[in-house]
Amino acid sequence: MLRSSRSWRRKAPSVRRRRRGLPPAVKRVLVETVYGTLFAVFTFPVALFIAELGVWVMIVWMQPQGVILNNFYLVLVMIQALFLLIPAYNKKPVRLIVAALVAYILWSALVGIANFHPITSLFGELPY
């Protein structure tokens, strides 16, 4: 009995289906953007509060205002950079970039809109 490689049924022509919605790559970028935003919203206040604790310690030690401000910015940037190492280590560049941008936007809004000053906003003028 001879068998043919062809089926006795005629195959239906292949029809390309149009996908609805966003492509998977765009969905991944949007999800990473949301995660990066949430990451910055949760980590920036932590870095800010740790840096403000350093301001309080410097006031107790009666350091000059310039030294206090330099140490505040140094600690704030270093703590935020340590948090940003997490998405960098996990090879999530979109999350890293978005988190850094959102942290910068939060700082700009805090300083620009709320007129935040690291020393006088929480502790008043230096008593010395």
N, C-alpha and C positions, 0 to 999 in steps of 0.2 A: 504494500500500500504506500503510495507516494503521497507525501505531505507537502503542501505548498507553504512557503514562508508567509504568504499573505493570508489574512483572515478572510472568511467568506463575507463578513460584514464590511461595509464601507465605513471608514472612519469619518467622524464628523470633523469638519474643518476647525482648526484651533482658532478660537476667538480670544483676542486679548481683552482682558477685563480692565476697565479703568478703575483705579483705586480712588476711593473717596477719602477725603481728609488729608492730613499732613503726611509727608514722607517720614519714615522712621528717623532719619538723621535730624530733621527739624524737631521732631518730638523729643529726641534725646537732648538736644541743645536747650530746648525750653525747660525740660525737667532739671537739667543741670543749673540753669539760670535760677530757677525757683530754689533749689537746694543751696546755691551760693548766696542768694539773698537771705535765706533763713540762717545760714551759717554766720554771716556778718551781723545780722540783727541780734543773734545770741552771743557772739563772742566780743563784739565791740564794747558793750557795756561792762563786761568782765575786765577787759583791758583798761578801760577808763577808770573803773573803781580801784583797781590795783594801783594805777598811777596816782590817783587821788590819795590813796593811803600813803604813798611815798611823799606827796606834798605835805600831808599832816606830819609825817616823821621829820621832814626837813624844817617845818615851822617849829616843831618841838626842839630841834637841834639849833634853832635860831640861825639858819643859813640865809645868805642874801637872796633877794628876789630873783636875780639872774641865775644863780645856781639852782634854785628851786625849779624855775621854768625849764632850764636845760635838762635837768634830771627827769622832770615830768614828761617832756616830749620823748626823751630817750627811752624811758620805761614804757610809755604808751606804744611807741613804734615797735619796740622789741617784743612786747607781749603779743601784740597783734600779729607780728611776723611769725612768732612761734605758733600761733593758731593757724596761720596761713600755710605752715609747713604740712599740715594734715592733707589738704587737697593736692599739694605739690607732690607729696610722697605717694599718694594714691593715683597719680597721673590723671588728674581731673583738671585740665587747663581752663576749661570754661568756668567751672566752679571757682577756681582760684582767682581768675580775672574778675568775675562778677563780685566775689566776696571782697576783694580789694577795692573795687570801685564803690560798692555800697558802703564799706567802712569809711572811705574818703568822703562820700556824700553825707553820711551821718555826722562826721566831724565838721564838715563845712556848714551843715545846717545848725549844728549845735553852736558853733562860733558865730556864724553870720546872722542867723535868725534869732537865736536865743541869747546872743551876746554873752556867751559862756567865757569866763576867764578861770584858768585852773586854780588860782589862789583866791581871788576876791569873791568868786561866785559862791563858794562853799564856806570859806573861813573868814571872810571879811578882810579888811586891811591888816597888814602885818603889825603886831603890837610892839615891835622894836624898831 
